[in-house]
Amino acid sequence: MLMVVALCTSDLPTLNLSQEVRQTVFDRCWALIHDTPPPTEKEKRVLDLREGEEVTLDALVQIIRNTFTEHGCTQLTWEHAPSQPTQSTSPDAKPLIDRLQNWDPIDQPPVDGPGEAGNN
């Protein structure tokens, strides 16, 4: 749900929703959890659900589904190449991340070595 709202507030040109539908999705979701009009500044068009409950989340999902149905959207699609990370890795996590980037689970040797499993 948050990803859909984030996509609706993005400037991705390849998102298959018109600007009108994107704005409608956000504005309706905003109205469900706020008593004030939705912000007009792009940087402030973010939903904060930290105080929400499960029923709120279910209602937001239903709003998105209904809005998509009203506008004939059955599938949300976009094409966007992965972007570079915006934050650097902490020094403590770097060794693990380096190992994971070189990890190939298909070619990994058995953990106990051949013929050694269960011989302890």
Number of C-alpha atoms within 10 A of each C-alpha: 13 14 8 15 21 15 18 22 19 14 11 13 12 10 17 15 21 12 15 10 17 22 17 17 22 23 16 15 22 21 12 12 16 10 8 8 9 17 12 8 7 10 8 10 19 15 14 10 11 6 7 10 9 8 9 15 15 11 14 22 16 14 18 20 15 14 17 19 12 10 12 10 15 9 9 11 12 12 10 10 6 6 6 6 7 6 6 7 11 9 8 8 9 12 11 10 13 10 10 10 8 8 11 9 7 6 7 8 9 10 8 10 8 8 8 10 10 6 6 4
